[in-house]
Amino acid sequence: MSIKIINLNKLLRLCMLQENGLIAELRTDLRTERNKKLGKKTGGGHFQYPWWTAAKDHTIGASDLEEQTLFLIEKNPNRERDYIPS
């Protein structure tokens, strides 16, 4: 969330930070806003979202969950440990 439009929770959290924490938080916010304006992908995202979308599609018969899980792992091999139990 941008500092330009700030909710009370974020404002209070910023007010409670020590100077070095405040500087770090402001730099992060500025970096995020700059990347948004430049159209850069921020990465991140919730790692379970794609799998739950596949699970919902499987429930309504739109896709096969095992195939979708393998596809998700193929797209991002780091997710294998998240999607397949040890």
N, C-alpha and C positions, 0 to 999 in steps of 0.2 A: 504494500500500500504506500502510495506516495506521501511525502511529508506535506505536500500542498493540500491534500484532502486527508485529514487525520482523524481517526476516531479517538474517543476518550481513553480507551484502554492503551492504545499505542502512545498517546501523549503522556499518560501517567508513567508508563514503563520507561520512556525516554527521560522523563524528569528524575527518575530514581537512579539512573546510571551514573557511574563515575565518569570523569572526563574522557578517559581512554575508551571506555565502552560506548559512550555517546558518539565519539569521533568514528569509531568502527561502524556503528549502526548507521550513521549519516552517510558514510562512504558507501556502504552496502546499498543503501536506498538510492543514492545518486547513480551508482553503477547499474542498478536494476532499471532505473528510469531511462538512462542513456541507452541501454541495450534494447529496451522496448521501442524507443524512438528510431533506433537504427534497424529495427526488425530482426534482431538477433534472437535466436532461440535461447531460452533461459535454462533449458534442461529441466531436471527435476521432474515433478509430477508424482503422482501417487503410483507406486509400482504395482499395486493390486488392481487398479482401475481397468487395465486391459483384460486381465483375467476375469474379473467380475462381469465385464461386458460379454466376454465369451461364454461365461456360465449362464447368463441371462438368455443369450441367443440359443444356447443348447436346451434350456428349459422350454422354450417355445418351439423347438424343433428347427431352428434356422441354421444351426451349425453343430458340428461334432466337437465336444469339449477337448477330447484327447488330441485331435488334429489341430485345433486352435492353440492349445498349450504348446505343442511342438513348434507351431509357426511362431509363437511369441518367443520361444527360446531361440529359434533360428534367427529372429530379428535382433535379439540381444542375448548372447550366450551367458552373460553375467546373471541372468534371471533364472538359470537352471536350478540353482540351489533354492530359489524362492518358490518355484512352481512344482518341483519334484521332491517329495519327501526323501530323507536319507534312509 
